[in-house]
Every structure is written in C-alpha cells, then in structure tokens.
Amino acid sequence: MDLDGRRPIAPRLLLATRVGWFHLDRPVFIPAGHRFWTESQSLVVETPTGEQRRYPGSLCR
C-alpha cells in the first residue's frame, strides 16, 4: 500500500505489516473508519474522535 501523501480511511479492519516502503516493527490492526499515514519513524492511526496512536517502524528502500 502506497499512500503518496494521502491520509486514507480504512474501509474495513486491516492488518498492516508495511505501508509502501515503511516496514512496521510489529503487525498493527487498523480498525475500519480510522485514518492512517506515516510520519518520520512511525505509522500514525487516528480514530474518528481525533485520538492518535503511533507505531514504530523504519523506512526500507
């Protein structure tokens, strides 16, 4: 999955191990209706209420 600067909303429950070139340290569940994107060294998952959670990873090219 390549985000190209977008902040998509998960259409259903997703299990992510990588997002584009970004590889997560551990698999992360992204619930339906949550926005997600990468910033520096983390995957950001935002709830519909605006709460954000960050999950570590690294950029691999």
Backbone as numpy.savetxt, mean C-alpha at the origin, in Angstrom:
# Nx Ny Nz CAx CAy CAz Cx Cy Cz
1.52 -4.50 -9.28 0.67 -3.32 -9.28 1.56 -2.09 -9.28
1.38 -1.20 -10.21 2.16 0.02 -10.32 1.23 1.20 -10.12
1.52 2.06 -9.14 0.59 3.14 -8.79 0.77 4.40 -9.62
1.96 4.66 -10.15 2.22 5.85 -10.96 1.74 7.13 -10.29
2.01 7.28 -8.99 1.64 8.50 -8.28 0.19 8.58 -7.86
-0.60 7.57 -8.15 -2.02 7.57 -7.78 -2.20 7.00 -6.37
-3.35 7.27 -5.79 -3.73 6.72 -4.49 -5.05 5.97 -4.67
-4.98 4.74 -5.21 -6.20 4.00 -5.50 -6.93 3.54 -4.24
-8.19 3.21 -4.42 -9.00 2.62 -3.36 -9.10 1.12 -3.66
-8.81 0.31 -2.65 -8.89 -1.14 -2.84 -10.34 -1.54 -3.13
-10.59 -2.23 -4.26 -11.95 -2.62 -4.62 -12.47 -3.80 -3.80
-11.54 -4.54 -3.20 -11.87 -5.71 -2.38 -10.67 -5.94 -1.46
-10.76 -6.88 -0.57 -9.64 -7.20 0.32 -8.45 -7.65 -0.53
-7.32 -7.00 -0.34 -6.10 -7.34 -1.10 -5.02 -7.83 -0.14
-4.22 -8.76 -0.59 -3.04 -9.20 0.14 -1.84 -8.74 -0.68
-1.08 -7.79 -0.16 0.04 -7.20 -0.91 1.38 -7.70 -0.37
2.24 -8.12 -1.28 3.63 -8.44 -0.93 4.57 -7.44 -1.60
4.06 -6.80 -2.66 4.81 -5.74 -3.32 3.83 -4.82 -4.04
4.25 -3.59 -4.26 3.46 -2.61 -5.01 4.43 -1.99 -6.01
4.30 -2.37 -7.27 5.27 -1.91 -8.28 6.65 -2.43 -7.92
7.60 -1.51 -7.81 8.98 -1.87 -7.45 9.20 -1.93 -5.94
8.18 -1.60 -5.17 8.29 -1.56 -3.71 7.94 -2.92 -3.13
8.88 -3.52 -2.40 8.69 -4.84 -1.78 8.51 -4.66 -0.28
7.40 -5.19 0.23 7.11 -5.08 1.66 7.94 -6.08 2.46
8.27 -5.70 3.71 9.01 -6.60 4.59 8.18 -7.83 4.95
6.86 -7.66 5.02 5.94 -8.77 5.29 4.64 -8.50 4.53
3.87 -9.53 4.23 2.60 -9.33 3.52 1.64 -8.47 4.34
0.85 -7.66 3.65 -0.09 -6.74 4.30 -1.47 -6.91 3.66
-2.50 -7.04 4.50 -3.87 -7.03 4.01 -4.33 -5.59 3.89
-4.91 -5.23 2.73 -5.48 -3.91 2.52 -6.99 -4.12 2.38
-7.77 -3.66 3.36 -9.22 -3.88 3.32 -9.90 -3.11 2.18
-11.04 -3.61 1.74 -11.83 -2.94 0.70 -12.20 -1.53 1.17
-12.11 -0.56 0.27 -12.47 0.81 0.58 -11.35 1.65 1.16
-10.17 1.06 1.39 -9.03 1.81 1.92 -8.14 2.28 0.78
-7.59 3.49 0.90 -6.64 4.02 -0.08 -5.25 3.50 0.29
-4.38 3.36 -0.72 -3.01 2.93 -0.44 -2.05 3.54 -1.44
-0.81 3.77 -0.99 0.25 4.32 -1.82 1.58 4.11 -1.12
2.67 4.36 -1.82 4.00 4.23 -1.21 4.60 5.62 -0.99
5.32 5.75 0.11 6.06 6.96 0.46 7.38 6.53 1.05
8.47 7.12 0.61 9.83 6.78 1.04 9.99 5.29 1.30
10.09 4.86 2.53 10.37 3.45 2.82 9.17 2.73 3.40
7.93 3.12 3.00 6.76 2.46 3.55 5.56 2.47 2.60
4.68 1.51 2.82 3.38 1.48 2.18 2.42 2.16 3.15
1.65 3.12 2.67 0.68 3.82 3.51 -0.71 3.30 3.14
-1.46 2.90 4.16 -2.85 2.46 3.98 -3.71 3.42 4.79
-4.66 4.07 4.10 -5.51 5.07 4.75 -6.95 4.57 4.81
-7.54 4.60 6.01 -8.92 4.17 6.20 -9.87 5.25 5.66
-11.13 4.92 5.46 -12.10 5.93 5.01 -12.24 7.10 5.98
-11.87 6.92 7.25 -11.95 8.01 8.24 -10.69 8.87 8.27
-9.68 8.49 7.47 -8.45 9.28 7.38 -7.29 8.78 8.22
-7.50 7.74 9.02 -6.40 7.17 9.82 -5.42 6.48 8.88
-4.12 6.71 9.12 -3.09 6.12 8.26 -2.24 5.14 9.03
-1.91 4.04 8.36 -0.98 3.05 8.90 0.14 2.88 7.89
1.35 2.71 8.39 2.52 2.57 7.53 3.17 1.20 7.75
3.58 0.59 6.64 4.20 -0.73 6.68 5.55 -0.65 5.97
6.63 -1.08 6.64 7.98 -0.92 6.07 8.24 -1.85 4.88
9.16 -1.40 4.06 9.59 -2.17 2.89 10.77 -1.49 2.25
11.11 -1.90 1.05 12.25 -1.31 0.35 11.98 -1.28 -1.15
12.64 -0.35 -1.80 12.51 -0.19 -3.24 13.54 -1.08 -3.92
13.09 -1.96 -4.80 13.98 -2.88 -5.51 13.84 -2.65 -7.00
14.91 -2.31 -7.65 14.89 -2.11 -9.09 15.89 -2.97 -9.77
